Amino acid sequence: MAILLIYIVVFVAAFYAVKIVTKTTTSKKDYTSLKTVTFGDESAVSPNRAASIISVLSIFMIWAAFTGSKLIPFHVPGPFIGELNFTYTAMNAMGETDDAQVTVVVYDVQSGKIPKKPNIEPGKGFALNDSAKIVAWRSGLIKVKRNDIGGKDSGYKITSINGQKISPKEEIFIDNARIFMTAKGTLNFVPEKGWQMQPVWLPPPEDVWSRLIWVASEGYKNFTLSEHLGWSLIRVVVGFLAGALIGIPLGYAMGLSGWFRGWFDPIVEFMRPVP
């Protein structure tokens, strides 16, 4: 939705900007400009070349901005990547409370660098410090009660996170993340996703170009890119020739014979709407 709104804003802004710039120029005087009725006249409307150029540039800029491309200096906010902490308060079966800290490492799996789970001191008390690692754009379950002393006892529960009260099926927001507590008391940790697209769905322009060069040089499934394109073109040409070899004589026959027309008309009409 955000991309659509930005595209509409660029469309409207570019329209008025070009209109203001070209307002002082002389209007084109030709046969079309002399027409008084232009509704439904295809020749009365010619494409605005400035709009065409801005359209292509806008699509490229939006693509680059929403994928974190290095080709432009500005981007929409990306996902949170790094380390963050939150403190939770636990209550044991005897009604005692204790605090512990959880360190979460959020990393980009596309970079190829997989960090290790942080080693931390457990601390004192029955609520022990913990750590976790989660992939950016994803979510992960953090079972903070698993290593707590008495965490498996009946009545043991998490009462608050960073001073915010929480209970099962409720969520809270902390810096760069959202935390939802499941019905069993497990924390579903969702790092801030930002506005950028995941590279697996929409890579930046430079990655697409480098991949194209790689496929052209290294090939795909033991065949070069030119071989793939060549055989695709051959199939298209052969299909066209086979269709023409059958379709042209059949068309002549249907135009000259009522029997041929009646015989093949149902088949032709059935295939007409098929793309």
Buried (B, 14 or more C-beta within 10 A) or exposed (E): EEBEEBBEEBEEEBBEEBEEEEEEEEEEEEEEEEEEEEEEEEEEEEEBEBEEEBBEEBEBBBBBBBBBBEBBEEBBEBBBBEBBBBBBBBBBEEEEEBEBBBBBBBBBBBEEEEEEEBEBEEEEBBBBBBBBBBBBBBBBEBBBBEEBBBBEEEEBBBEBBBEBEBEEEEEBEBEBBBBBBEEEBBBBBBBBBBBBBBBEEEBBBEBBEEEEEEEEEEBEEEEBBEEBEEEEEEEEEEEEEEEEEEEEEBBEBBEEEEEBEEEBEEEEEEEEEEE
